[in-house]
Structures are given as C-alpha cells and as structure tokens.
Amino acid sequence: MKKYIISISFLLATFLVASGQLTDPLVSKCVKSTGSAAIYLKDFRVQLGPVSTGSDLRYKTNMPLWKDTKYRFSMCNSEDSKGDLILTIRDEANNDVLSSVDRETGKPRPYIDYVCNKSGVYQLNYDFTGRQTGSGVGIVSLMR
C-alpha cells in the first residue's frame, strides 16, 4: 500500500511541475497563427547572430515527411529580430523542394503549405533575410 501512495504522490507531483512550467510565448503565438485546420507537430527555435560571408542557410535540421501528406511550415519572428525568418526545404538528394521566399517578389511568406510527393528525410534550412541577427520559431503542422 505504501508503494502505491508513493507512486501516486510522485506522479501527481510530476504532473503539477510539468503543468506549471511556462511555455515560450513566441511558440504559442506562432502555433495559434497556423489556423484551425493545422495539427501541431514540432517547433524549431532559431536564434542567430549576424554573418557577412557564405550563402548557405545557417540553421539546419532534418525531419521525416510522408508521401501524400499536406504540411504547413510557419515562420514567426520575435520583435527584436532585424531580419525575417525564412525556410528552404531540401530532399535527400539535396535538391531544393520549397522556399518561403516568393520567387516573384523576393519577399518572405509567413507560412508555406507543402504536399509531400515522396516519403523521406528532408532537410529544413532556416535563416534570417540578409543573414541578419534574429530570433524566431519555425512550426511544422499537419493539415487536415
């Protein structure tokens, strides 16, 4: 009986500590902006300083994506960012699949939708426009 009481007390304490932790307000705000049809999957917190050389996007991470699945990639900036968060997605062969920068205007979009046509591990590449200093979050959502 004593083991059960200790186990229940431990679980209750863990739940209270976990539920009492503050979440990142930028992540919360960005998740809310994805829309009611989006199901949150993952977030990537990006914080980068200025760099003047190089052309590759600086924050890189991998994520598996599944064929015939529609994803939404949302980018949100903190207020003190000098640049806008941008994203380029590359496939396993390192080919660019999608970019959040509009090809016609050159302006970054706040989100991009992508219907995956081949299952695999894709590389998500984040940076800030002009390779400037910035802090932001990239949210990956599944669209219904």
Stockholm file with secondary structure:
# STOCKHOLM 1.0

chainA/1-144         MKKYIISISFLLATFLVASGQLTDPLVSKCVKSTGSAAIYLKDFRVQLGPVSTGSDLRYKTNMPLWKDTKYRFSMCNSEDSKGDLILTIRDEANNDVLSSVDRETGKPRPYIDYVCNKSGVYQLNYDFTGRQTGSGVGIVSLMR
#=GR chainA/1-144 SS CHHHHHHHHHHHHHHHHHHHSCCCHHHHHHHHTTCTTEEEEEEEEEEECCCCSCCSCSEEEEEEECTTCEEEEEEEECTTCSSCEEEEEECTTCCEEEESBCTTTCCBCSEEEEECSSCEEEEEEEEEGGGCCEEEEEEEEEEC
#=GC SS_cons         CHHHHHHHHHHHHHHHHHHHSCCCHHHHHHHHTTCTTEEEEEEEEEEECCCCSCCSCSEEEEEEECTTCEEEEEEEECTTCSSCEEEEEECTTCCEEEESBCTTTCCBCSEEEEECSSCEEEEEEEEEGGGCCEEEEEEEEEEC
//
